[in-house]
Amino acid sequence: MRYFDAAVIGGGVLGCLAARNLMRWNLSAVLIEAAEDVCTGITRSNTAIVYAGYDNKVGSLKARMTVRGNRHFDALCETLEVPFNRCGSLMVSFGPGADRVLRKKYENGLQSGVSGLRLISGPEALEMEPMLASGVSLALHAPSTGTVNPWQLGIAAFENALHNGCEPRLQTWVLGIRHTNDGYIIQTDKGEICCKVVLNCAGLNADKVQELLFPPSVRLFCDGADFLILDKHAAKPQYIIFQESEEKGKGVTAVPTVDGNLLLGPSQRPLDAKPWATSHDGMDFLREATAQVLPGVDLAQVIRSFASVRPNPHRVVWRDGAYIPDGKSIGSFCIENPAPGFYSLIGIKTPGLTCADELGVHLARETAEYLGAGERKSFDPYRKAIHRKDHEIICQCEQISKAEILEAIARGAATVDGVKRRVGSGMGRCQGARCSLEIERLLEAAKRGIL
Ligand SMILES: Cc1cc2nc3c(=O)[nH]c(=O)nc-3n(C[C@H](O)[C@H](O)[C@H](O)COP(=O)(O)OP(=O)(O)OC[C@H]3O[C@@H](n4cnc5c(N)ncnc54)[C@H](O)[C@@H]3O)c2cc1C
């Protein structure tokens, strides 16, 4: 059996940044991920926004972490060589009810210390962003809002955690957890792992992982979300646009991504029987709402749709033979600590990406304090991205070369999708129709050691 000071369960953006931050301290760590690669869960399917922090309850942990996380995002992305675009956002309203919400958010933002926030008139918003529909009554301009590619951030953090000594256990399912005198034994389908501290970052399974050892306290009740992606050549706004609808929760968000596409979403709907499948209703909603808010967006340029699962954490009580939700969904971040040395992030939804590093720093500091570990002097925060090379192009749409694909494979990509998430192949107009076969061939050759 292997012994570690700390074990992170789950290799989404939260687990990867927790693992990287653990390595800032003098301790040994392992990251256990069920899938064959990191960042294939919610991290792969979200809105990619680095929020400014005006939406959250003033003084809450979420508000503080969002404002701080946003401020630190440039430095984080620079050290990990991940593209980040602080493009700013406009939250727009088209009527008195939504105007009131914007004014409230503006006040919230000022109190939470969001920098540069301005309430502007409809005409000024139209001047700043000519793609907006006329009829905007009020807009909230937040220059600090930005966008990042979530899986690029997670993968970069994972690579840097490994570089600093964290051990990876991919394709390893956590099936059970036992208490010992000095910590925990994690049972997996690949054997047992012993550790003093468990950081449970298992995303949609975080409640179930905690229940492997503790009685139910919080459970996830999920709903679904749909997204659309437009081709890079389609006209797009220069700001992230949030529609504050007159009807609660019914607005669309449009994000000009760091990869150059326009991302529309998310819709909000009940979870389908197939959780990761898109819904007709969701697609229709996105198309209709976009046409109202950004009429110049050419919806014929959609090249991809995808769905996500939104976890809503609820405290539960035992009643009539079952655990049922006890009141409303937990509004703040749910960080459980059911026993010394056991921490769970349960149902971290928006703005979890914005706060991923802050949450990782927090968990790592708790771990170091609990174990009495000092700072690791040799910690190297830097990670080099895979750089563009322009010969032997394999992905014609995105101009990705064979050398880049081989480097992605050398860094751990095990599937065509894993290569895509490292170098962006298959993200263009043909969505991998022309390059997938050749990438599969390279993956196969690498597996056999005949490259
Ligand atoms: C629709 C939507 C839009 C969002 N948009 C934004 C946004 O714009 N900005 C923002 O700041 N935040 C946003 N968020 C929130 C953000 O995306 C999440 O907080 C974040 O991605 C959660 O990452 P994670 O690491 O917890 O989850 P995941 O990425 O799902 O990772 C969990 C990992 O745990 C692994 N795992 C599960 N069970 C086990 C097990 N038993 N053994 C081993 N491994 C296991 C899974 O395989 C998975 O890889 C959004 C969320 C949703 C749902």
PDBQT file of the ligand as one rigid body, heavy atoms in Angstrom, charges set to zero:
ROOT
HETATM    1  C1  LIG A 501     -23.621  25.015 -16.371  1.00  0.00    +0.000 C 
HETATM    2  C2  LIG A 501     -22.493  25.542 -15.533  1.00  0.00    +0.000 A 
HETATM    3  C3  LIG A 501     -21.847  26.742 -15.898  1.00  0.00    +0.000 A 
HETATM    4  C4  LIG A 501     -20.814  27.234 -15.103  1.00  0.00    +0.000 A 
HETATM    5  N1  LIG A 501     -20.187  28.393 -15.473  1.00  0.00    +0.000 NA
HETATM    6  C5  LIG A 501     -19.209  28.904 -14.693  1.00  0.00    +0.000 A 
HETATM    7  C6  LIG A 501     -18.547  30.112 -15.064  1.00  0.00    +0.000 A 
HETATM    8  O1  LIG A 501     -18.772  30.681 -16.118  1.00  0.00    +0.000 OA
HETATM    9  N2  LIG A 501     -17.621  30.631 -14.205  1.00  0.00    +0.000 N 
HETATM   10  C7  LIG A 501     -17.331  30.043 -13.020  1.00  0.00    +0.000 A 
HETATM   11  O2  LIG A 501     -16.553  30.596 -12.259  1.00  0.00    +0.000 OA
HETATM   12  N3  LIG A 501     -17.896  28.861 -12.680  1.00  0.00    +0.000 NA
HETATM   13  C8  LIG A 501     -18.812  28.278 -13.498  1.00  0.00    +0.000 A 
HETATM   14  N4  LIG A 501     -19.383  27.087 -13.169  1.00  0.00    +0.000 N 
HETATM   15  C9  LIG A 501     -18.881  26.362 -11.991  1.00  0.00    +0.000 C 
HETATM   16  C10 LIG A 501     -17.622  25.574 -12.344  1.00  0.00    +0.000 C 
HETATM   17  O3  LIG A 501     -17.687  25.069 -13.650  1.00  0.00    +0.000 OA
HETATM   18  C11 LIG A 501     -17.493  24.409 -11.365  1.00  0.00    +0.000 C 
HETATM   19  O4  LIG A 501     -17.470  24.922 -10.064  1.00  0.00    +0.000 OA
HETATM   20  C12 LIG A 501     -16.222  23.615 -11.577  1.00  0.00    +0.000 C 
HETATM   21  O5  LIG A 501     -16.017  23.263 -12.914  1.00  0.00    +0.000 OA
HETATM   22  C13 LIG A 501     -16.345  22.349 -10.757  1.00  0.00    +0.000 C 
HETATM   23  O6  LIG A 501     -15.185  21.610 -10.960  1.00  0.00    +0.000 OA
HETATM   24  P1  LIG A 501     -14.977  20.237 -10.190  1.00  0.00    +0.000 P 
HETATM   25  O7  LIG A 501     -13.519  19.995 -10.226  1.00  0.00    +0.000 OA
HETATM   26  O8  LIG A 501     -15.654  20.280  -8.869  1.00  0.00    +0.000 OA
HETATM   27  O9  LIG A 501     -15.853  19.188 -10.981  1.00  0.00    +0.000 OA
HETATM   28  P2  LIG A 501     -15.528  18.149 -12.231  1.00  0.00    +0.000 P 
HETATM   29  O10 LIG A 501     -14.872  18.942 -13.297  1.00  0.00    +0.000 OA
HETATM   30  O11 LIG A 501     -16.806  17.519 -12.509  1.00  0.00    +0.000 OA
HETATM   31  O12 LIG A 501     -14.469  17.186 -11.590  1.00  0.00    +0.000 OA
HETATM   32  C14 LIG A 501     -14.796  16.166 -10.669  1.00  0.00    +0.000 C 
HETATM   33  C15 LIG A 501     -13.952  14.958 -11.000  1.00  0.00    +0.000 C 
HETATM   34  O13 LIG A 501     -14.110  13.971  -9.991  1.00  0.00    +0.000 OA
HETATM   35  C16 LIG A 501     -14.020  12.701 -10.591  1.00  0.00    +0.000 C 
HETATM   36  N5  LIG A 501     -14.656  11.700  -9.727  1.00  0.00    +0.000 N 
HETATM   37  C17 LIG A 501     -15.961  11.630  -9.383  1.00  0.00    +0.000 A 
HETATM   38  N6  LIG A 501     -16.188  10.555  -8.599  1.00  0.00    +0.000 NA
HETATM   39  C18 LIG A 501     -14.997   9.927  -8.430  1.00  0.00    +0.000 A 
HETATM   40  C19 LIG A 501     -14.577   8.769  -7.730  1.00  0.00    +0.000 A 
HETATM   41  N7  LIG A 501     -15.427   8.032  -7.002  1.00  0.00    +0.000 N 
HETATM   42  N8  LIG A 501     -13.273   8.393  -7.801  1.00  0.00    +0.000 NA
HETATM   43  C20 LIG A 501     -12.369   9.159  -8.508  1.00  0.00    +0.000 A 
HETATM   44  N9  LIG A 501     -12.730  10.268  -9.178  1.00  0.00    +0.000 NA
HETATM   45  C21 LIG A 501     -14.011  10.664  -9.148  1.00  0.00    +0.000 A 
HETATM   46  C22 LIG A 501     -14.763  12.903 -11.912  1.00  0.00    +0.000 C 
HETATM   47  O14 LIG A 501     -14.386  11.912 -12.859  1.00  0.00    +0.000 OA
HETATM   48  C23 LIG A 501     -14.363  14.304 -12.312  1.00  0.00    +0.000 C 
HETATM   49  O15 LIG A 501     -13.261  14.325 -13.191  1.00  0.00    +0.000 OA
HETATM   50  C24 LIG A 501     -20.400  26.537 -13.937  1.00  0.00    +0.000 A 
HETATM   51  C25 LIG A 501     -21.023  25.326 -13.610  1.00  0.00    +0.000 A 
HETATM   52  C26 LIG A 501     -22.047  24.814 -14.391  1.00  0.00    +0.000 A 
HETATM   53  C27 LIG A 501     -22.695  23.541 -14.025  1.00  0.00    +0.000 C 
ENDROOT
TORSDOF 0
